[in-house]
Amino acid sequence: MITYHGATDVGNVRANNEDVFYVCEACHYCLVADGMGGAAAGEVASRIFADTAKAVFAGHDGKSEENTIARVQTTFKLANDKILKHVGSHPHDQGMGCTAELLAFSQGHFIIGHVGDSRTYRLKNDTLKQLTKDHSLVQEQLDQGIITPEEARRHAMRNVILRAVGVNDTVALDILKGKQHSGDLFLLCSDGLTDMVEESSVLSALSADGTLRERSDALIQLAKDAGGKDNVTVVLSALA
């Protein structure tokens, strides 16, 4: 059995919330999308991604791993096309798009679709591991050894992303897969959490006693207490 809970908050600075989350226990998936593009355009992009996933995953029973992977891929491709089509008919929204995390379960495995700098983590045996790698300028510099992890956290260009949904004609999608285990806890989150909160504090909040709702709320409060400079969104998935 897998249970889910998601929460989002506008934060302390932004006027509107461009993040979107969605969970569907019956269809065995959840997602987080973080819009970009300013004004209402970012919110439109993230909503298009969520609505596309709802349509693609309708009736998903999680019985075929191959089918699940295909649905993840189709969601990103169709959402990318739909956002580009929207921009084509609304030129003032040029530059809008979203980062996105989609986590689906099938046949004892988890499948992650990932684009951008939102993240998916797994808490297993008291260890928190980041499963995705940011598609960002700072991550690229980290990989090349140009900057240190500490410098990356303070870098002036840490929000410059290299991949997003709805920006190019095709979307470069990371697909990750692994075995699910009883007791696993997955966290999907926008960068409004990870830019504000140290990983050690995220681990402490996830490891605390309490419901998924209480732990989700605790993570959001940590981000707001640290400044809440961006919208912050989290989705938790717990495997019994």
C-alpha positions, 0 to 999 in steps of 0.5 A: 500500500502506498499513501500520499500527501502534498502541500504547497505555499506561496512563500513569503515573497512571491505574489502568486504561486506558480507551483502545482502538485497532484497525487492520485492514489488510484492511478499510482502516481504523483507529481510536482511542477514548478512554473517559470516565465513570470506573471501567470505564465509559469502557473499556466505551464505547470498546470498544463503539465499536471492536467496532461498527466491526469489525462495520460495516467487515467486508468493506470493500474500499475500492472505493466512496468513498460506501460508505466514508463511509456505513460511517463514519457508521453506525459512529458512529450505531450505537455511540452507540445501543449505549452509550446502550442499555448505560447504560439497562440499567446506570444506574450507568454514567450519563455514560459515553461516548467520543471517537473517531477513525476513519480509512478509505481508499477510491479514493485518498482518506482519510475521517475520522470525528471526535468529541471531543478525540482528534485526527488529524494528517497528516505530509506533505512534512515538515509536520505538520498537525492535520486535526481540530478539538477539540470542547472548551470550550478550543477554543471559547474559542480560536476566539472569541479569549478565550484564546491557544494557550499559555493553552489548553495550561495551561487548568484546563478543557482536558479539558471536551469538548462532543461525545462518542459515547454521551452524547446521543440523536444524535451530532454527527459531523465527516466530513473527506475528502481525497486521499491521497498517497504518503509520507503518514503519518497519526497518530490519538491520544488527548489523553493524547499531545497534552496532554503533548507539544508538536506540535514534539516530535511532528513530530520523533518522526514524522520520525525514522528507524525503523519505525512501531512504533518511532515509536509507542513513541517518542511514548508515551514522550514522553508518559510522560516529560512526566508521563503523566497520562492513558492515551496511545494512538497509531495510525500509518498510512503510505502507500507 
